[in-house]
Amino acid sequence: MNKLEIRESAQRTLRLEAEAIQGVIESVDDQFVAAVEMVFSSQGRLVVTGIGKSANIANKIVATLNSTGTPAVFMHAADAIHGDLGNIQRNDVVMALSKSGNTPEVKALVPLIKNMGNKLIALSGNAQGYLAQHADYFLNASVTKEACPNNLAPTTSTTTQLAIGDAFAVCLLEMRGFSSQDFARYHPGGALGKRLFLRVRDLLHKEDKPSVAPNTPMQEVILEISSKRLGVTAVENEGQLVGVITDGDLRRMLEKGGDLQQLKAEAVMGHNPKTVQADALAVSALQLMEQHNITQALVVEDHQYIGVVHLHDLLREGIH
């Protein structure tokens, strides 16, 4: 294949998959609604099962459900009939994925689930298949053809299963009133979680708290800034924050020809240091820095200076 043929093949595949999803939009019917409502009101989990490529999609659906507030667990259909059926608890609902609905493993699993008294949702591309005919609810994932030129490799069918699973999860998310704060609670390591939960105090350089007095000679000020490696020092007078000196202030002082032997910290310091509360969200510190075009802020707690937070600390944690 030449470059043009590769591009056309990719576009054809994407077009077919987009058309497949478009084709099932109108299939979202009363059964879909009833299935969502039943899972929402259930006291148990949603057990999602499948085999082959459908099992891979089932795994992803489970991950999406769990991360958006609906307890879910994956159970491979082949393993289920060899002992894993014990994963299904009394109040659980089962969702089974199968393009044909007639695979041997699924056909063996369906009556076992029904005998246990659990509700069964079929996510299948075959309304006449065994799975759809014996399920309590049928979610239609039918497609006219696979993107594979041989119409064999699951492509449009699995894409459609995935999209319907996402739609199912989002319906439940909205019914639960699942907020960005809830999402962050389930994703504490993600960027959103950090934006909503990480506090300034979590990034604080308490062990490197640069500070000088107003009458400190500039040579000592430079050593303080250099040794703490934060590009800044607070100026404190008897425990009260009265100013700030940054490495930019030092450069400007030198450009003006200031005499290091004569100057004191109070002659160079800025009198309105930008501060942020220790218990403020880290993203608030970033907003402060962006607003004033600075790379560090002094951190205060109970009106006392306690350290410095630097832009690099925020970026390192994915706060941006």
Rosetta blueprint (number, residue, H / E / L):
1 M L
2 N L
3 K H
4 L H
5 E H
6 I H
7 R H
8 E H
9 S H
10 A H
11 Q H
12 R H
13 T H
14 L H
15 R H
16 L H
17 E H
18 A H
19 E H
20 A H
21 I H
22 Q H
23 G H
24 V H
25 I H
26 E H
27 S H
28 V L
29 D L
30 D H
31 Q H
32 F H
33 V H
34 A H
35 A H
36 V H
37 E H
38 M H
39 V H
40 F H
41 S H
42 S L
43 Q L
44 G L
45 R L
46 L E
47 V E
48 V E
49 T E
50 G E
51 I L
52 G L
53 K H
54 S H
55 A H
56 N H
57 I H
58 A H
59 N H
60 K H
61 I H
62 V H
63 A H
64 T H
65 L H
66 N H
67 S H
68 T L
69 G L
70 T L
71 P L
72 A E
73 V E
74 F E
75 M E
76 H E
77 A H
78 A H
79 D H
80 A H
81 I L
82 H L
83 G L
84 D H
85 L H
86 G H
87 N H
88 I L
89 Q L
90 R L
91 N L
92 D L
93 V E
94 V E
95 M E
96 A E
97 L E
98 S E
99 K L
100 S L
101 G L
102 N L
103 T L
104 P H
105 E H
106 V H
107 K H
108 A H
109 L H
110 V H
111 P H
112 L H
113 I H
114 K H
115 N H
116 M H
117 G L
118 N L
119 K E
120 L E
121 I E
122 A E
123 L E
124 S E
125 G L
126 N L
127 A L
128 Q L
129 G L
130 Y H
131 L H
132 A H
133 Q H
134 H H
135 A L
136 D L
137 Y E
138 F E
139 L E
140 N E
141 A L
142 S L
143 V L
144 T L
145 K L
146 E L
147 A L
148 C L
149 P L
150 N L
151 N L
152 L L
153 A L
154 P L
155 T L
156 T H
157 S H
158 T H
159 T H
160 T H
161 Q H
162 L H
163 A H
164 I H
165 G H
166 D H
167 A H
168 F H
169 A H
170 V H
171 C H
172 L H
173 L H
174 E H
175 M H
176 R L
177 G L
178 F L
179 S L
180 S H
181 Q H
182 D H
183 F H
184 A H
185 R H
186 Y H
187 H L
188 P L
189 G L
190 G L
191 A H
192 L H
193 G H
194 K H
195 R H
196 L H
197 F H
198 L L
199 R E
200 V H
201 R H
202 D H
203 L H
204 L L
205 H L
206 K L
207 E L
208 D L
209 K L
210 P L
211 S E
212 V E
213 A L
214 P L
215 N L
216 T L
217 P E
218 M H
219 Q H
220 E H
221 V H
222 I H
223 L H
224 E H
225 I H
226 S H
227 S H
228 K H
229 R L
230 L L
231 G L
232 V E
233 T E
234 A E
235 V E
236 E E
237 N E
238 E L
239 G L
240 Q E
241 L E
242 V E
243 G E
244 V E
245 I E
246 T E
247 D H
248 G H
249 D H
250 L H
251 R H
252 R H
253 M H
254 L H
255 E H
256 K L
257 G L
258 G L
259 D L
260 L L
261 Q L
262 Q L
263 L L
264 K E
265 A H
266 E H
267 A H
268 V H
269 M L
270 G E
271 H L
272 N L
273 P L
274 K L
275 T E
276 V E
277 Q E
278 A L
279 D L
280 A L
281 L E
282 A H
283 V H
284 S H
285 A H
286 L H
287 Q H
288 L H
289 M H
290 E H
291 Q H
292 H H
293 N L
294 I L
295 T L
296 Q E
297 A E
298 L E
299 V E
300 V E
301 E E
302 D L
303 H L
304 Q E
305 Y E
306 I E
307 G E
308 V E
309 V E
310 H E
311 L H
312 H H
313 D H
314 L H
315 L H
316 R H
317 E L
318 G L
319 I L
320 H L
